[in-house]
Amino acid sequence: MDETPSTENIVERAYDALRTVWDPELAIDIVTLGLIYDVRAVDGGVEVDMTMTTPGCPVSDSLPAEATIALQNEFPQMSVWVNVVWDPPWDPSRIGSDGSNITGVLGGI
Amino acid sequence: MTQPSIPLAAMPGSTTAVVPPQWIPLGFMFASGVGFTGVGFSMWFGADKWVISPFHSATVTTAHMVMLAFLTTAVLGALHQFGPVVGQRPLRSVHVAAWTMVGMIVTGWTLPLGFAHGPEWLVATGAVIGVTTVTLAAWNLSGPLMSRSGGVPVVGLRLSVLYLLITVSFGIVYAFNRQEGWFPLLPTKILAHAHLGILGWLGLTYISVSEKLWPMFLLSHRPSSRSGAIAVGGLAIGVLPLALGLLYTNPPAAWFGAVFVVVGLAAHLFSLASSVRHRRRKLELLHAFLFVSASFLLVGMVLGAIAALGDVDASLRIRIVTAEIAALASWLGLAVIGHSHKIVPFITYSMLRARGVNNHKSGRPLLFGDLYNKKIAWGVLGASVAAFTGIVVGTLVDSPVPIALSGILIAITAITVTTNFIVGARSATPASSTSDQIRQRPSSTSILTKGPS
């Protein structure tokens, strides 16, 4: 009989799942890129607040869908909600140090 | 590390639900690459005629290869992808999109071949096919472009497609005039046609699209997009009176239009500077293409001003105007080649993902940068800049040698850039199986967007 995962466990597994989703243009996973603002375990599911690097980007538009799929694969029996939010707006300071060091894609003006 | 592989088209909020099959835009882009190769050979073999007269049949052949087989084919292909994305509505018909592609290929080669070798009915036939093709494209694109969302880019694209229709209408009249002799085809009438095509159709399209693409590709968060709106408005308002002024040899109308065009183009350059200034990425290949492309625009504007205001004899004025048109075509050519290094990998990526190819052969997730060789792309930049510079300089100094060398370089560049994308796509390794990664989907799934989109 399966044990009910703890809230901490769900959040940790959700972040791990989201790290499998990469921005194909910037070559960084969306967690390291700083697109994930919040992950919450809610009643019967997991809810994520994420943003995108810039509004209206067709590439970024596919990322919430991919994030949803990654979460579905990780939690096949749970509901998944991915909210795309724009406040606060994303900026490069949100990139994890490992991301900027690994890729060197982004930089200051 | 693996990525999820449920088709994105099945997901709510995904643009893959509105864009046509990837082979449509990729087919256009491949045809444009072949057309660009044809431009190179046409320029190479016609270089000695080019300096004799811009109205020589060999020069007219090359000009139509550039406009139709290369630029219009590429831009129409991009619009078939981009229109549905910004309008968030699909094309009216994928079948019509496919026929548009076929029609553009036929037009792009038939019309120039008719100019180069005859018989004369080939020109008229190419023109009829061209008008039919463009009319179909306009009807098809009106689906996404009539959307109320999308802002300035969508408004600009509606007007640019209108300019395309006007341009081909001029073209078919000129084509039949060759046989019927309705009116003398004076240089100013040809210039009206050229400016409608380059500025009204291709220029306005590029300016409109760049207002959407640059913030995205440069990660640019500009405080204001007013310069983009001025650019689109200036060109949209100015090109028609400019063309009519040239057509009817009416200087006040031409100057009225020219002022709006110059304001629009200047605003476009300001918009580029603003996007670069507020970018959040390091400088890369696309920026280099954008900078040199903008430089050719500046050269074209300066040459146009000299031709209009300078105290020069008729022969030199014709050379300057020809160089102006060549510089403007170079502006757009470099923009097309540069943006193709973003657009083609993006569409190819979507195609590979839809086929279950998620990872590069190294095992990590597939990236856009995997889909072409960057060193070759930088080489393409250098070669294309050298080629376009050779054409403008060769025209100004009245020498066929730089033009012929540029033709050779263009042919090599076109083959290289096209091959680079094909080989790049083949470097991705197909996933062994995708079905085992797809698990039972949950009963409840949602993606919510809060705020701007």
Interface residues (C-beta under 8 A of the other chain):
Chain A: T20 V21 W22 P24 E25 A27 G45 T53 T54 P55 G56 C57 P58 V59 S60 D61 S62 P64 A65 E66 T68 I69 A70 Q72 N73 F75 P76 Q77 M78 S79 V80 W81 V82 N83 V84 V85 W86 D87 P89 D91 P92 G104 V105 L106 G107 I109
Chain B: M1 T2 Q3 P4 S5 I6 L8 M11 P12 G13 S14 T15 T16 V85 V86 K212 P215 M216 L219 S220 H221 R277 H278 R279 R280 R281 K282 F346 Y349 S350 R364 P365 L366 L367 F368 G369 Q437 I438 R439 Q440 R441 P442 S443 S444 T445 S446 I447 L448 T449 K450 G451 P452 S453
